[in-house]
Amino acid sequence: MNSFIRNTLIIYSVSFVFIFLLKYFDVVSSVFYLSAIYAGAINLVNTIIAALLFNYSYKSDHSSFMIFNFGGLGIRIIFLLISFILVIKFLNIDKYGFIFIFFIFYFISLTLEVIFYSHSSNKNK
């Protein structure tokens, strides 16, 4: 699990540095920059929570595993939805940029989670 969190943090850090460089060279506006940072931060928290829940429930019995992972998935989606709505409603951001970057980070996070789950299940075979 530590390698998953480390790899996730590396990927997100590279992404944030890339976004910062775009802002530094005035390719994107300050509003878009903040939108991208908010989108990345929300998805990073979501991914780390998924890894922690998986790690906590991986060696437990099947019912606990299902409750933590599928119940956690439901709670994480509700967290993402509430965060998404709050950011769009109350912060001064580029709404379209936020939505676009949010989904890019979300699909990157999903890909990382699937790879992590796949590697974790293959280790025990």
N, C-alpha and C positions, 0 to 999 in steps of 0.2 A: 504494500500500500504506500509506503514511503516513496517508492520510485514513481508511482502514479501521481502523487501530489507534487513531487519534485518536477516531473515532466509537464504536468499541467501548469505549474507556476512558471516554468521556463517558456512554454508556448504563449501564455498570457503576457508575460513580461516582454517578450519579443514583439507581440502585437501592440502592447502599450507604447513601447519605444518607437515602433513604426508610426503609430498615430501621433506621438509627440513630435517626431521628425516632420510629419506632414504639417503639423501646426507651426513648428519652428520655421519652416520654409514658406509659410503662408499659402500652402496649397489648400488647406481647409480653414474654416473660420473658427473662432473661439467657441461659438455656440455648438458647432458640429463636434469639436474636440471634446467638450463637456458631455455631449450626448453619447459619444463613443466610450468615454470613460465610465459613465453610469451603466451603460449596457454591458460592458465588459465586467465591471465589478459585480453586478447582479448575477451574471452567469458564472463567474468564478466562485462566488459563495454557493450557488446551487451545485456546482460540480464537486466542491470539497465536501459539502454535506452528503452528497450521494456516495462518495468514497468512504466517508466515515461510517455511514449507515451500513454499507456493504461489509466493511471490515468488521464492524461490531457483530453482525449477524451471520457471517460466513461460516463459522464453525458451530453454530447452534443448530437446533433441530429445524425441521422443515417448516413447521408452522411459524416459529419465530422469524425465520428467514423471510417467509412470505409477508408477514406483518410488517417487518421493518423495511423491506425493499418496496413492496407495492403500496403499503400505507405511506411510507416515506415519499414515494413518487407522487402520490396524491397531495400530500402536504407541500411538497416542493413545487408542484404545479400551481397550487393556490398561492404560495409565496411569490412565485414569478408573476402570476396574474395581478396580484395586489400591488407588487412593486412596479410592474409595468404601468398600471393605471395611475398610481400615485406620481410617478415620474412624469408621465405625459400630461397629467392634469395640473400639477402644481409647480413644476420647474420650468424655467425659461430655457428650452432646448429646441433643437431642430428635430421636430417630431418624425419626419420621414427618415432622417439620418439615424435617429435613435432606433426606429423600428428595423431598418435595414441592418445596422451593426448588431443589434440585439439578436436577430435571427442568424446572422453569420456566426456570432459567438455561441449561440445555442446549438447550432448544428456541429460546430467544432467540439463543443462539450459532449454532445451525444456520441460523436464518433470516438472521442477519448474514453468515455464510459464503456462503450461496447468493446473496444479493444482491451480495456482493463478487465472487464468481466470475462472475456474470452481467455485471456492469459491466465487469470486466476483459476478458472475451471480446468484449464489444460494442465496446470501444475500438479493437480491432485490425481491425475489419471495415470 
